[in-house]
Amino acid sequence: MIIQSKRVWVANNFNPLQIEIKDGKIFAVHAYGSKAVDHDYGNLRVLPGFIDVHTHGAYGFDTNDGDEAGLRDWIRRLPADEGVTSVLPTTITQSVEVLSNAVANVAKVVKEGYEGANVLGINFEGPYLDMKYKGAQPPEHILPSSVEQFKMYQQKAEGLIKIITLAPEHDENMELTKYCSQNGVVVSLGHSASTYETAVLAAANGAKLLTHVYNGMTPYGHRQLGLVGAAFRIRDMYGEIIADGYHSNPEAVNNYFQVKGADHVVMISDSLRPKGLPKGEYTSGGLAIIITDEGTARLIDSGSLAGSTLRVNRGLQILIEKCLVDVAAAINSCTLNPARLLRVDDHKGRIVAGYDADIVVLEDSYDIHQTYVGGKAFK
């Protein structure tokens, strides 16, 4: 199959090109108009498929549910609904039983096979967090970090946990940080009262990501830099941004991109169970939340932000049109950068010969026109 467009994202620019797809891979990229094509997308933008590394659920399903049918339905709908071709289902702090069942459910679905977005692993958010900055994480299940307990969860997950969020100030001697970073798990600092100095120590012990920058962390000050200061200052650390325009002021998002550049920001949805459902009251992690008119999730008892209903294609639109982020940096944040973070950038995150044929075709409105996952069409 050969597709073409006058705007294909290659080499940090839109170019008139053809993409030849064989056996789920990009077989070759040709000059525009050089071969007969199966699909001509005219002037529509053709991008690498989006990668969402931090998302809890949608359509009434939450990763913590441990429900096979719900997980399958969610990942099946992601490509057509928002252009996501790869995903990390994300847990939230809960009991040992709930978390064990949740990660085991993802492992079961991956082993048995599924349709839709690639499940690249699991994002394990908590339970090793800080009480003050817990956000929407249920406090009764927050614990000090434990290498032995994490090993148990990773065994239940059959090795699929690829990212863990922890509060480094509660990780004694950085033991879990060291263990995870030396065993293929990205350590992300978040929901944390960490000082800048503790964050530097965590980075020196292998941490390489910050969870939803600006949210759930110590703020920036000109004498006490906090975790936000670490997000700005530690140049080779990645940082997640919830690009819904509400979790962080658009100017603050722009500032973060200006500091970090095009290579170290990872746009996430941090979406919850109610995404794709009507506004109203729901639960997340056992806590009561309400979906507001603007689509944000807030804790009913405090009004605090608790997640989003953001679709990644809309996040890209917000970054470019509302936050005024450089186009290349915005696109990288949901394609190449998460691929680099997860060490899969040798076959995902770019439109390059030999890479997986994970491709999204965007309308000028940022609506999804067509998505390909491993060359298979979703619409």
Secondary structure, DSSP 8 states (H G I E B T S, - for coil): -EEEEEEEEETTEEEEEEEEEETTEEEEEEETTSS--SEE-TT-EEEE-EEEEEE-EETTEEGGG--HHHHHHHHHHHHHHH-EEEEEEEE-S--HHHHHHHHHHHHHHHHH--SSSEE--EEEE-SS--STT-TTS-GGG-----HHHHHHHHHHTTT-EEEEEE-GGGSGGGHHHHHHHTTT-EEEE-SB---HHHHHHHHHTT--EESSTTSSB----SS--HHHHHHHH-TTSEEEEE-SSSSS-HHHHHHHHHHHTTSSEEEE--B-TTTTS-SSEEEETTEEEEE-TTSEEEETTT--EEEE---HHHHHHIIIIIS---HHHHHHHTTHHHHHHTT-TTTSSS--TTSB--EEEE-TTS-EEEEEETTEEE-
